[in-house]
Amino acid sequence: MTVRKAPYSLLRRLTGAFAVATLVVFALVGAILYRSLSQELQRRDDIEITGKLAQFEQLVREAGSLDAVQAAPEIFHEVLLSHPGVYLGIFDRQNRVLLEHVGQEQPDLAVAFSGGHTAGSPFTCDIASIGPSRCVFAEETLQSRETARVLLVRAASDRQSLLNSYRVDVLVAVALGAALVGTVGYAITRRGLSPVKGIGRQTSRIEAHNLSERLDVHGGPVELQDIAIPVNRMLDRLERAFVRLSQFSSDLAHDMRTPLANVISSSQVTLSRTRTTEEYEALIDSNIEECERLQRMIENMLFLARTENAQQLISVVKLDATSELSRLASYFQGLAEEAGVNVAVNGSAQVSADATLFRRAVSNLVSNALDHAFTGSSIELSSFDSPSYSVVKVTNRGLAIAPEHADRIFERFYRADASRHRSARNAGLGLAIVKSIMELHRGKVDVTSNDERTTFTLYFPHSVRV
């Protein structure tokens, strides 16, 4: 079961794509800027506490002993009056507090030593009542041979508050940027797709009575030419097919009207008065002949219809061309003698073809050659192999086909010269059937005619795929 996809709007998809792409790009840029700002603020905090650490180390060395440090706390407090958010702790070697500048939080700064960090290098620490912070410490040996530990802690609350505000600004900028670019993208896409609507309007105007109209591919986007040019080519094919169909319908009506008119007129004349039995029999014979002509015409038309709709299945076998041509020559020998024409066979080749269709194609060409060959001339049936094809030729001597007719004689009901229509069996479909048979075999047929010598050539591929 085939699932049919629901139609969608290309305009909406492109607008959404613009918005999503902008959202992703702006979000990535915002994240990079946010990370850069966070690292820069952290670097500044590290510079601040590292600088103060050196200053406090100097003050501790000048104090000379731990007792002197404890005796003059105001010296250390004054240094940090202009640095809110910075906490100081001075400890002995056993981490007993000698001096602290911690404000009202009263945190336990000594926990910063528990991480095994290197002295003099800032690191991230998490201290109760302060939260995530940047810490740095140093150990200083005093003149009294005592060791003092100086710890500085920079709270990250100010930095985090700034980052939170910046994050909100980034999110707002991303949302507004995506909305703005989406709106602009909608306008640009709508304008860019306007030529598509123009092509749609042009296409809607093309109908059966004006198939000569084509889509305008000049002055429009190059991308739309990938659509317009194939559509124009399709219209060319449709126009040619429509012209052929119109001509075919006209020719068909004409060719079928003639035998029907003959049947009706002859019957009316015969029935206008009493006739003898022989006259009625002659009428019946004439009507049967006309009906057989109509029957052959209809059968040929059905055959052409099946080949064009790929309903004609072919069974490809290897045929000996010489044997097949000799058999056909024997079949036409009686008609050839009546026309005063000789049929000759020469050459040899192996042909990959459907046996029935091969015989029909060659028979149509031989029948056509008999209709147009000069009395006393010879019809030549020949075959040979080429690198890509097995070639079969039917040649007769007769009036040459004019160049303007050579490309059209394979059309249905087309006759180069109606005066040469010497047989009621000829309905103008024989060469069209030959062309259809060759197309079924993925081959081709062509004709050359000059100096009263006409040759029809059939090209059968060595390998036929059906």
N, C-alpha and C positions, 0 to 999 in steps of 0.2 A: 504494500500500500504506500503510495507516494504522499508524503506530508507536504502540503502547500504552505509556503512561508507567507506570513502576513506582510503587507506592504509597509514600508517605512519611509520617513522623511529624510532625505539627504541633507536638507538645510538644518534640521534639528540635530542630526548626527554630527555634522561639521561644527555647529555651534557648541554642542556638548564637548566635542574633542578640543576645541579652542579653550573652553573653560577648564577642563580637566588638565590639559597640558600646562596652562598658566598656573593652576593650583599647585601642581607638582613642582614646577620650576621655582615659583615664589616660595614654596615651603622649604625646598632644598636650600635656596639662597638665605632664607630667614634662619634656618637651622645652622648654616655655616656662620652667619654673622653672630647668632646667639652664642655659639661655641667660642668664637673669637673674642667676643666681649667678656665672656666668663673667664677665659684664660688670661685676658689682659687685666681684669680686676683682681684676679688671684695673684698675678705677677706683681701688681702694685702693692697688694697687702704684704707679700713676701718682702718686697723692697723696704716697706715701712718698718716691719718688725725686725728685719735683719739690721737696718740702720740703728734702730733704737737698742738692739741687743749689744752692738758694739759700744754704744754710749754708756749703757749700764755696766758693761764689763769694765770700762775705764773707771766708773765711780766705785765699783767694788774693789778694784786694785788700789785706788787711792785711800779707801777706808782702811785697808791693811789687815783687818781681822773680822771675824763673824760678829763679835760683840760690837764693833764699831758700826757695822752695817745695821744691826738692830737698834743702835742708839741714835741713828740719824735717819729715820724713815722719810722725813719731809723732803730731803734732797731727791729722793727717788720719786716721790709723789708729784713733785713740781714738774718733773720732766713729762709726765703723762697727762697733765691738765688739759693740754690742747689736742689730745688724741683719744677721743671717746671711742669706746669699743675695743681698746687695747688693755690687756690685763697683764700684771707683772707678778711674778712669784720668785723669791730668792730662798734657796734651801741649802741645808748642809749636805754632806755626802750621804747621810741616811734618810734624805728627803724630809727632814723636819723643817717646818716653816720658820724662816727667819724674818721674812717681810712679804706682805702681799698688798697689791693695789688692785682690788677687785670690785670696789663699789658695794652695792647692796646685794649682789647676786650670791656672794659667799660660795663660790664654786670650789671644788677640790681640784686644784691645778696639778697636784702631784701625779694624778693618773696619766698625764701626758708622757711620763717617763717609762710607762709600762710597755710601750711598743717596741723597745729596742732600737730606737731611731738614732741616726748619727748626729752628733753635736754640730751645730752650725748650719745644718741643712733644713729648710722649712719643710713641714709635713702637715698632712690633714689629721686633725684630731677631733674627738667628740667628747666634750666635757659637759657634765650635768649642769643645768640652769643656764648654760651659754649656748649649747648646741654645736653643730659642725663649725669648726674654726680652723685657722692656720696657726701652727705652733712652731717655735724654734727655741732651742736652748743652747747654753754653753757652760762649760766647766772652767772655773778660774781658780788657780792656786795663789793664795794670798801670802803676804810677807810673814804671817804667823804660821805658815806651813799648813794652814787649813784650806780645805777645798769648798768653794761656794758654787752652787748651781743656780744659774740665772735663766728663768723661763719667761718667754713673752708669748701671749696668746692674742690673736686678732680674730674677733667674732665675725662670722660671715653673714650676720643678719642684715647689715646695710647692703652688702654686695648682693645677697639673695633678693632683697626687696627691689633693688634696681633691676635685677634680671627678671623678676616676675613682671614688673611693669613693662620691661622691654618685650617680654614674651607676649603679653597682651597686645602691644602695638604691632608686633609681627603678625599675629593671627588676624587682627583686623585688616592689616595691609594685604595679607594673602587673600582674605575673603573679598575685600573691595577690588583688588586687582583682578581676581578671577571673574568677578561679576562684570567689571569694566571691559576686560578683554573679550569675555563672552558676548557682551552686547555689540562691541565693535566687530567681532568675528561674525556675528549674525548679519550685521549690515553688509560687511564685505562679501560674505558667502551669498547672501541674497542677490547682491548686485552681480557677483561672478556667475551665478547660475541663471541669470536672465537670458543669456543666449540659448540655454537649453529650452526655455519656454518658447523662444522664437522658433527654434527648430520644430518644436511640437506644433506650433501654429501653422508653420509651412507644411508639415506632414499632413495635418488635418484637412488641408485644402486640396490634397492630391486625391483624385478619384479616377474612375475608369475613363471619363471623357477628357481628362487632362493629364494623362500619364507622362506627357512630355515635360511637365514642370519638375524642376530639380531643387534640392536644398542648396541654399547659398552658403558656400564654404569659404568665401572670400571675406576678409575683414573680421572674422570671428576668431575665437580662441583656437590655438593649434590642437589642443586636446580634443575638442569637439570634432575636428576633422577626421579623427579615428572612427567616429560614428557616422558623420555626414557622408564621407566618401564611400564607405561600403553600402550605405542606404541608397546613394545615387546609383551605384553599380547594380544594386538589386532592382531599382526602378528601371534601369536600362534593360535588364533581363525580362522584367515583367512587361515592359512596353513591347519588346520584340515578341514575347510569347503571346501577348494580347493581340498584336497585329497578325501573327500567324494563326491564332485561334479564329479571329474574325475572317481571315482569308479562307481558312479551312472550312468554317461554317458555310461561307458563301459557295466555295467550290463543291462542298458536299451536297448542298441543296441543288446546285446546278446538275451535278453528275447523277444524283438520284432522281431528279425530276425528268431527265431525258428518257430513261427506260420506262418509268411510270407513264409518261406521256405517250410513249410508243404503245404500251399495253392498252391504255384507255382509248386512244384514237383508233387503233386497229380493231379493237373490240366494238367500238361504236359504229365504225364503218361496216363491219361484218354483220352486225345486228340490225343495220338499217333496213335490210330486206332479207328475204329467204335465200339461204346459201346451200350449196351442195355439201355433201359429207366431206369431200376433199378440201373444200375451202375452210370448213370448220377445223379440220385437222391441221391445216396450214396455220390457222390462227392460233391454235393451241401450241403448236411447235414454236411459233414466234414468241408467244407469251412466256413459254417455258425458258426460251433462250434469254429473254430479258430478265426473268426472275432469277435465273442462275447467275447472271451478271450482277444483279443486286446482292445475291447471296455471297458471291466472292468478295464484293466490295465490303460488305458488313464483316465478313470473317477477317479480312485484312485489317479493317479498322479496329476490331477487337484485339487482334494480335499486337498492333501498335500500342493500343491502350495498356495491354498487359506488360509490354516491355518498358514503357515509360514509367509505370508504377511499380517496377521491380517485382512483379508477380510471376514473371516467366522464369521458371527454373531451368537451368541447362545442365546437361551431363557431359562433361568434357572428356573426350577419349582421344587416343592417338589414331589419326586417319592417314592412310596412304593416298596422297593427293592424286597421283597418277591413276590409281584404280577408281577413285571417286569421279574424276573428270571423264574417264573413259566410259563409265556407266552413264553419266549424264549425256555424253555425246551420242551414245546409242539410243537413249530415250528421245532425244530431239532429232534423230536422223530422218524420220519420216517427214517432220515439218520442214527440215532443212532441204530435203529433196524437192518438196512442193515449192519452196521459195527459190530453188536453184542455187543453193548455198552449200558449201562443204564445211564440215566441222572437223578440226584437227586438234590433237592433244600432244603435248610434248613437255619435257622437263620432269623432275621428280622432287618430292618434298614430303616431310612428315608434318601434318598439321594437327595442332591441339585444338579441338573444336567439338561442339555438339553435332553429331552426325546429321540429324534431321535439319537443324538450322543451317549447317554448312551447305547441304544440298539445296535448300530453299534459296539461299542467297545467290549461289552460283546459277541456279535455274532461272531466277529473275533476270540476272545479267545476260544469260544466253537468250532468253525470250526477248529481251530488249534488243539484243544484237541482231536477232533474226528479223525483227520488225524494221530495222534501219539499214541492214547490209545490202550492198549492191548485188544484183543478180549475177551469178557466176563467180562471186568472190568467195573468200574463205574466212571462217570464224576460228580464231586460234585460242585454245585453252592451254595455259602454261602455268607451271609452278616451280618455285625454287626457294632455297633457304637463304636468309640474310642473317647478320649477327643477332638481331633482336626479334625478327619476325619470320614466319613462314608466309611467303607471298604467292598469291594466286591472281592471274591476270586473264581477262576476257577481252579479246581484241577483234574488231570488225572493221571492214572498209565500207564507208558510206559517207553521207554528207556530214561535215564537221560540225561540232557543237560550238556556237558562238561563245566567246569569252564571257559575255554578260549573262549567259544562261548556265555556264558551268558550275557556278556556286549555288544555284537554286534548283538544279534538277533533282536533288535529293529531298526536296520539300514535297509534302503531300499534295496530290492533284496537280502538281506543276508540270506543264508540258512546254518544251521549248518551241514547238510548232504544232498547233492543233491540227493542221492539215496532214501531219504524219501519223495521226491517230487512225490506224488502219484496221484495228481489231476491236471487236466489242469486248474482248477479254481485258483490254487495257483500261484501267481506271485511274492511272496516275499515281498508284500507291506502291508499285514494285520497287523502285529505287529507294523510297522512304523506308520500306521494310528491310532492304539490304543494309541501310545505314543503322537501323535499330538493332539488327542482328550483330553487326560489328561492334556496336557500343556494348551489347551484352557480353561480348567476348573481350572487352577492354582493348579492342583493336580499332582500325579505322579503314575508310574507303575513300579513294580519290579517283579523279577522271582526268585524262589528258586527251585532247582532240585537236588534230591539225593534219593538213595534207590528206584529207579524206580518210584519216585513220583515227579511230577512237578506241581508247584502252581504259577499262575499269580495273582498278587494282585493289585487292583485298589484303590487308595486313593482319595476320593472326599472331599474337604474341606467343613465344615459345612456352611461357608459363602463364596460364590463365587463372586468375583469382576471382571467384564468383561468390 
